[in-house]
Amino acid sequence: MYNAMEIKKNIYWVGINDKRLELFENLWPLEHGVSYNSYLICDEKIALIDTVAEGNYEYYLKKIQSIIKDRKIDYLIINHMEPDHSGVIPTLIKNYPEIKIIGNVKTLDIFKNFYGGEDYFHLVKEGDQLSLGEYSLKFYPIPMVHWPESMVSYEETTKTLFSNDAFGSFGSLDGGIFDDQLDLVFFEEEMRRYYSNIVGKYSVPVQNALKKLASLEINCICPSHGPIWRSNPQRVISLYDKWSSCESDPGVVIVYGSMYGNTGKMAEAIGQSLAENGIEDIKIYDASKTHLSYILRDIWKYRGLIIGSCAYNNGMFPPVENLTTKLLQLGVKDRLLALFGSYSWNGGGVSNLEKFAEKINMELVGESIEVKSSPKKEDLEKLRELGKLMAEKLKS
């Protein structure tokens, strides 16, 4: 009835699918929901690995009790203290007052700030081991992926990695929970959206974490959100390696801000030229209509980035300015960048895009193109030339 699902012998997924939450972290749209993955190991000792968001406790507890019956939970492993994984800890402690909480010294500091008290805590450091009986957990901090206390737990017998937010994804688990039961085309897109918006700023720590974990033999990856990777865990590891190295595919994202459609016409002209010159993957986004998280997802995927803005109060159009601010914050690099825009009586859109270009680590392709009011024939020719130049750069 309470659909806890067995991953390995006596290791269970006891997570929650949330289809009601509209915004993750009150920022990122969840059109397809999200899962809060929690795991239960039933051995001589019982260990719970991470919990779920506040508001899901009653159903969550029934899932756990459907497996352990009247037994107590001996250990709660906290891989990550963010409230979507720790929100029900105070209630869990009330139900299991003898529980021992396992975390590192940074976990303890954040725990005290959120929930107070430290009587339940048992501190672990890198390489420490916790025997449960047949199974044993080993702990590896992966700081700043994406909080300072972030940690993974590795079960040595089954070679299972409980990876917290690393390798996580938006999207609820509809029916199946494993990579071989789900639509991986969808989940890889949602995983990249999750990575680019939440983890991407910490790509250097991600690379450090991948190096640290490279010596482990991993047969199954159990993240805190999204699919459990049992059939091909190396696939998701390779994706994280690619994304954290800022590697990209030979496509182009065109993002523009336009009040009355003239800058949009410029974007279309560039897009047509790209297609005519052999670029197949082209994404054109109106920054006012498409949520930033989807735009960033595709910027993380493709090597070409072309940004256009009309002038607005002597500056960039606000949604475009928001995008450029986020790109600088995330440290996106190794992209080919081109700029365009329009104005009617005073500039500011393109000139401020050029200031952005001076700050970000991207190769500028061609000269900026700025038109007055609406693009004329000669302007459209320049835009097509810009598209051609970008295509040649990508293909070279």
Buried (B, 14 or more C-beta within 10 A) or exposed (E): EEEBBEBBEBBBBBBBBBEEBEEBEEEBBBEEBBBBBBBBBBBEBBBBBBBBBBBBBEEBBEBBBBBBEEEEBBBBBBBBBBBBBBBBBBBBBEBBEEBBBBBBEBBBBBBEEBBEEEEBBEEBEEEBEBEBEEBBBBBBBBBBBBBBBBBBBBBEEBBBBBBBBBBBBBBBBBEEBBBEBBEBEBBBBBBBBBBBBBBBBBBEBBBBBBEBBEEBEBBBBBBBBBBBBBEEBEEBBEBBBBBBEBEBEBBBBBBBBBBEEBBBBBBBBBBBBBBEBEBEBBBBBBBBEBBBBBBBBBBBBBBBBBBBBBBBEEBBBBBBBBBBEBBEEBBBEEBBBBBBBBBEEEBBBBBBBBEBBEEBEBEBBBBBBBBEEBBEEEBBEBBBBBBBBBBEBBEE
